């Protein structure tokens, strides 16, 4: 089965006030941390979808083996980046793993676990689960991509998996309820800087995601 990762990092970081893709986390730009883990996973291909500040980001971030796709319609919302990313995948790709570019504690081990769980479950999707809510990263087989292509505005794959939860295999999340699933605001950034890396303080999913449903913002 051929898998591709889509790292969504095209947003303008309105709530942060500066490109959050470039925020320093553990000595590296935030987006570099995320892409490095995606590239270290078993994904056959990694695509990074950029938009706002694309030139600056490419000049300052080591994207490894990832392929860069610039979304000219990024200002319309996350859905356009999802559609662009999916449309760029080859006909040989069977499933996509959607990753937010501002999830610094998502590591290669977790990405591989999601891929393995989806394959072994017989279900067409896999995601993190917290208190019954499904969160990215999300594995989606090709049969679910039509739902992504129908999305509009500032919504992402959560809309697809939460509409059909019976199709989603789940990796349960436990632990620190104050840790954000992604970084949208300066307050989120301060919390992340106080938390040790997954390798020194436990797995990302063990520390958990922020309580309740967050709409999230593309990086």
C-alpha positions as CSV (number, residue, x, y, z in Angstrom):
1,X,0.0,0.0,0.0
2,X,1.5,3.4,-1.0
3,X,1.1,6.2,1.4
4,X,1.7,9.9,1.2
5,X,1.9,12.6,3.9
6,X,0.2,16.0,3.5
7,X,1.7,18.6,5.9
8,X,-0.6,21.6,5.9
9,X,1.4,24.7,6.5
10,X,-0.1,27.4,4.3
11,X,-1.9,29.6,6.8
12,X,-1.2,33.2,7.6
13,X,-0.9,32.7,11.4
14,X,-3.4,35.5,12.1
15,X,-3.8,34.7,15.7
16,X,-0.1,34.3,16.3
17,X,0.8,37.6,14.6
18,X,3.9,36.2,12.8
19,X,4.6,33.1,10.7
20,X,4.3,30.3,13.3
21,X,6.0,27.9,10.8
22,X,9.2,29.7,11.8
23,X,8.7,29.7,15.6
24,X,11.7,28.2,17.4
25,X,10.8,25.0,19.2
26,X,13.6,22.9,20.7
27,X,16.1,24.8,18.6
28,X,14.5,24.4,15.2
29,X,11.7,26.1,13.3
30,X,8.3,24.6,14.2
31,X,7.6,23.4,10.7
32,X,11.0,21.8,10.4
33,X,10.3,19.6,13.5
34,X,7.0,18.4,12.0
35,X,8.4,17.7,8.5
36,X,11.5,16.0,9.9
37,X,9.2,13.4,11.7
38,X,7.1,12.9,8.6
39,X,10.2,12.3,6.5
40,X,11.5,9.8,9.1
41,X,8.3,7.8,9.0
42,X,7.4,5.0,6.6
43,X,5.5,7.4,4.3
44,X,6.5,6.9,0.7
45,X,6.1,10.6,-0.1
46,X,5.8,13.8,2.0
47,X,4.2,16.9,0.5
48,X,4.3,20.2,2.4
49,X,1.6,22.6,1.4
50,X,2.7,26.2,1.8
51,X,1.0,29.5,1.1
52,X,1.5,32.7,3.2
53,X,5.2,33.6,3.5
54,X,6.1,30.6,1.3
55,X,9.4,32.1,0.0
56,X,10.6,33.0,3.5
57,X,9.7,29.6,4.9
58,X,11.5,27.7,2.2
59,X,14.6,29.8,2.7
60,X,14.7,29.2,6.4
61,X,13.3,25.7,6.9
62,X,15.0,22.4,6.1
63,X,12.3,20.4,4.5
64,X,14.3,17.3,3.9
65,X,13.0,14.9,1.3
66,X,9.6,16.6,1.2
67,X,8.1,18.0,-1.9
68,X,6.8,21.6,-1.7
69,X,3.4,22.6,-3.1
70,X,2.5,26.3,-2.9
71,X,-1.3,26.9,-2.7
72,X,-2.1,30.3,-4.3
73,X,-5.6,30.2,-2.8
74,X,-4.5,29.7,0.8
75,X,-6.3,32.8,2.0
76,X,-9.6,31.0,1.4
77,X,-9.0,28.6,4.2
78,X,-7.5,25.2,5.1
79,X,-9.9,23.3,2.8
80,X,-8.2,24.7,-0.3
81,X,-4.8,23.4,0.9
82,X,-6.3,20.0,1.5
83,X,-7.8,19.9,-2.0
84,X,-4.5,21.1,-3.5
85,X,-2.5,18.5,-1.6
86,X,-4.8,15.6,-2.5
87,X,-5.0,16.7,-6.2
88,X,-1.2,16.6,-6.4
89,X,-0.9,13.0,-5.4
90,X,-0.2,10.3,-8.0
91,X,-2.6,7.6,-9.0
92,X,-0.5,5.0,-7.3
93,X,-1.1,6.6,-3.8
94,X,-3.7,4.6,-1.8
95,X,-3.9,6.7,1.3
96,X,-3.0,10.1,2.6
97,X,-1.9,11.0,6.1
98,X,-2.9,14.5,6.9
99,X,-0.7,16.3,9.4
100,X,-1.0,19.9,10.7
101,X,2.3,21.8,10.3
102,X,2.0,23.2,13.9
103,X,1.9,19.9,15.8
104,X,5.4,19.7,17.2
105,X,4.8,16.6,19.3
106,X,3.7,14.4,16.5
107,X,6.6,12.0,15.9
108,X,7.5,9.4,13.3
109,X,6.5,6.5,15.7
110,X,3.0,7.9,16.1
111,X,2.6,8.4,12.4
112,X,3.7,4.9,11.7
113,X,1.3,3.6,14.4
114,X,-1.6,5.4,12.7
115,X,-0.7,3.9,9.3
116,X,-0.4,0.4,10.8
117,X,-3.7,0.7,12.7
118,X,-5.6,1.8,9.6
119,X,-4.1,-1.1,7.6
120,X,-4.9,-3.7,10.2
121,X,-8.3,-2.4,11.2
122,X,-10.0,-2.9,7.9
123,X,-11.4,0.7,8.3
124,X,-10.7,3.4,5.7
125,X,-9.4,6.0,8.3
126,X,-7.4,6.3,11.5
127,X,-7.0,9.3,13.8
128,X,-6.2,10.3,17.4
129,X,-9.2,10.2,19.8
130,X,-9.6,12.3,22.9
131,X,-12.8,12.1,25.0
132,X,-14.7,10.8,21.9
133,X,-13.4,13.6,19.6
134,X,-11.2,12.7,16.6
135,X,-8.1,14.8,15.9
136,X,-5.3,14.9,13.4
137,X,-3.0,13.4,12.2
138,X,-5.6,11.5,10.2
139,X,-5.1,8.6,7.7
140,X,-7.6,8.6,4.9
141,X,-7.8,5.9,2.2
142,X,-8.5,7.1,-1.3
143,X,-12.2,6.1,-1.1
144,X,-12.7,9.0,1.4
145,X,-10.9,11.7,-0.6
146,X,-14.0,12.8,-2.4
147,X,-15.2,14.2,0.9
148,X,-12.0,16.2,1.2
149,X,-12.5,17.6,-2.3
150,X,-15.9,18.9,-1.4
151,X,-14.7,20.9,1.6
152,X,-14.8,24.7,1.5
153,X,-13.6,27.5,3.7
154,X,-11.5,27.2,6.9
155,X,-12.3,23.5,7.7
156,X,-10.2,20.5,7.5
157,X,-10.3,16.7,7.6
158,X,-11.9,16.8,11.0
159,X,-15.2,17.5,9.2
160,X,-14.9,14.3,7.2
161,X,-13.9,12.0,10.0
162,X,-16.4,13.4,12.6
163,X,-19.2,13.0,10.1
164,X,-18.4,9.3,9.7
165,X,-16.8,8.2,13.0
166,X,-17.8,4.6,12.4
167,X,-15.2,4.5,9.6
168,X,-12.3,5.6,11.8
169,X,-9.9,3.5,13.8
170,X,-8.7,5.3,16.9
171,X,-5.5,5.9,18.9
172,X,-6.7,6.9,22.4
173,X,-5.1,10.0,23.9
174,X,-4.4,10.3,27.7
175,X,-2.4,12.6,29.9
176,X,-1.9,16.4,30.2
177,X,-5.2,18.0,29.2
178,X,-3.6,21.5,28.8
179,X,-1.2,20.5,26.0
180,X,-2.5,21.8,22.7
181,X,-2.9,19.6,19.7
182,X,-1.6,22.5,17.6
183,X,-0.2,26.0,18.1
184,X,-2.5,28.9,17.2
185,X,-1.8,31.6,19.7
186,X,1.1,33.1,21.7
187,X,-0.3,31.4,24.8
188,X,-0.2,28.0,23.0
189,X,3.4,28.7,22.1
190,X,4.3,29.5,25.7
191,X,2.8,26.2,26.9
192,X,4.7,24.2,24.3
193,X,8.0,25.8,25.2
194,X,7.5,24.6,28.8
195,X,6.9,21.0,27.8
196,X,9.9,18.7,27.1
197,X,10.2,16.9,23.8
198,X,8.4,13.5,23.4
199,X,11.7,11.7,23.6
200,X,12.6,13.2,27.0
201,X,9.1,13.4,28.5
202,X,6.9,10.7,27.1
203,X,5.1,10.1,23.8
204,X,3.0,13.0,22.3
205,X,-0.2,11.1,22.6
206,X,0.5,10.2,26.2
207,X,0.6,13.9,27.1
208,X,-2.6,14.4,25.3
209,X,-4.3,17.3,23.5
210,X,-6.2,20.3,24.8
211,X,-9.5,19.5,26.4
212,X,-12.6,19.9,24.2
213,X,-13.0,20.6,20.5
214,X,-10.6,23.1,18.9
215,X,-11.3,24.3,15.4
216,X,-7.6,24.7,14.8
217,X,-5.9,26.9,12.3
218,X,-3.7,25.8,9.4
219,X,-0.1,26.6,10.1
